[in-house]
């Protein structure tokens, strides 16, 4: 039912006291390891809720490949395109802000064929070929296409991005990414039916041709912001697939994002019972 064409990455996480000045040093207070990749996280999170979910991706021949597959709830359909699986070294400071250092490896060679389905989620691979390959996938997909362009595609400029939006039904952006595009909401809605913008502590908003909808953020004690946007996306998309109103989808996305940031790692998604409890409260 849900498919993602996205990179498989393994996150090596380092909690530090602070980011040092250039040439300085910092203390690593704790370390961790987690399967990652934004689109892979979304596919995994949605799978934990009982939705049939498939990740189309690329892997290496190393132990990280086995680790990734064994710890991903979504079905993984992968091509082996390198000796090593993609890695990300994630440094997180005491305020939960993170910085990424990427080793693309297999994720830098995104050669995998995407089969048909109902929903397709696109997340950039760390590869110069990613954009055109995903544009072809979107063009040939007969279902509903959701794009999370991130900074890799946003930095290509709106004119370039529009050539992909032409085959997209929904786009999810952070407020920083949307600002970088230097366009109006109406410019994006010429191509897509739904524009969702996450706004951090301000919550989130969804724009459609019929109007806009907004939901406030939930208070959270931030430990690690890694994966917060992916948790939001999975929550929103799950609500959307279940035919809830846009307002409920936004609230669910915000709830999932807040839950994630209170824990270390990218895949701290609320379990199904907590999702159901939350929806029961919202739908009263």
HUFEN-V144135 format. One record per residue. D_FIRST is the distance of its C-alpha to the first C-alpha in Angstrom with 1 decimal. Layout:
BEGIN
((D_FIRST) (D_FIRST))
END
This chain:
BEGIN
((0.0) (3.8) (6.7) (10.3) (13.4) (16.1) (19.2) (19.6) (22.8) (25.0) (26.8) (30.5) (31.5) (35.1) (36.4) (39.6) (42.4) (42.3) (41.8) (45.2) (47.1) (47.2) (49.2) (49.0) (47.2) (45.0) (44.5) (41.3) (41.0) (37.9) (35.3) (31.8) (29.0) (25.2) (22.2) (21.2) (20.1) (18.7) (15.2) (15.1) (16.2) (13.5) (10.8) (13.2) (13.9) (10.5) (10.2) (13.7) (12.7) (10.9) (7.2) (5.5) (6.3) (8.1) (11.3) (13.2) (16.8) (20.4) (22.7) (26.3) (28.3) (29.5) (29.2) (27.0) (24.3) (24.4) (24.6) (21.5) (19.3) (21.0) (20.4) (16.7) (14.3) (11.2) (11.5) (13.9) (14.4) (17.8) (20.9) (24.2) (26.0) (28.8) (30.8) (29.6) (26.2) (26.1) (27.9) (28.6) (31.7) (31.2) (34.5) (34.3) (37.5) (38.9) (37.3) (33.8) (33.7) (32.3) (33.1) (31.1) (32.6) (30.2) (30.8) (28.2) (28.9) (25.8) (23.8) (26.5) (25.5) (21.9) (21.8) (18.5) (16.6) (13.1) (11.2) (9.4) (5.8) (5.2) (6.3) (8.8) (11.2) (14.7) (17.4) (20.8) (22.1) (25.8) (26.9) (28.7) (26.4) (23.2) (23.5) (24.1) (21.4) (18.7) (20.3) (20.0) (16.3) (15.8) (18.2) (16.6) (12.9) (12.5) (9.8) (10.5) (12.2) (13.3) (16.4) (18.4) (21.5) (23.7) (27.3) (26.9) (25.7) (27.5) (30.7) (30.5) (31.5) (30.0) (31.1) (29.1) (26.1) (26.2) (25.6) (22.1) (21.6) (22.3) (18.8) (17.2) (16.2) (16.5) (18.7) (19.5) (23.1) (25.7) (29.0) (30.7) (28.3) (28.6) (32.4) (32.6) (31.2) (34.3) (32.8) (32.4) (29.3) (30.1) (30.0) (26.3) (25.4) (26.8) (23.7) (20.8) (20.1) (19.6) (21.7) (21.4) (24.4) (24.9) (28.6) (29.2) (31.8) (31.6) (28.0) (25.5) (25.4) (23.1) (24.7) (23.8) (26.1) (26.9) (28.1) (27.4) (26.2) (27.3) (27.0) (29.5) (28.8) (29.5) (32.4) (31.7) (34.0) (32.7) (32.8) (30.4) (28.3) (26.2) (22.5) (23.3) (21.5) (18.3) (18.6) (19.1) (16.2) (13.8) (15.6) (15.7) (12.0) (11.2) (14.0) (12.9) (9.4) (11.7) (14.1) (17.0) (19.8) (20.1) (22.9) (21.0) (18.2) (21.1) (22.8) (19.9) (19.5) (23.2) (23.4) (20.9) (22.9) (26.2) (25.2) (24.3) (27.6) (29.7) (28.8) (29.3) (26.4) (23.1) (20.8) (22.5) (19.7) (20.7) (19.9) (17.9) (21.3) (22.5) (19.5) (20.2) (23.9) (23.5) (21.5) (24.1) (26.9) (25.4) (24.7) (28.2))
END
